[in-house]
């Protein structure tokens, strides 16, 4: 039986306040456990439930696909990734 997660999601960064009607991580299929969109992740044993965390790879996939949208503080997700660019340690190699 699948654990379907419902409810509003909100950013927990201080000063943000951005919300989503559905957690963006739930809008993509999990690349690790193959849980479909709208359903929580499963443990390797196959069990799912309210105490099973989402896989980090699923969160990253949702971000790469733009499901979170732009960060109003420009400190999270794709907004932050574009600012990282290259590592200064290797620029002169």
Buried (B, 14 or more C-beta within 10 A) or exposed (E): EEBEBEEEBEBEEEEBEBEBEBBBBBBBBBEBBEBEEBBBBBEEEEEBEEEBEBBEBBBBBBBEEEBBEEBBBEEBBBBEEEEEEEEEEEEEE
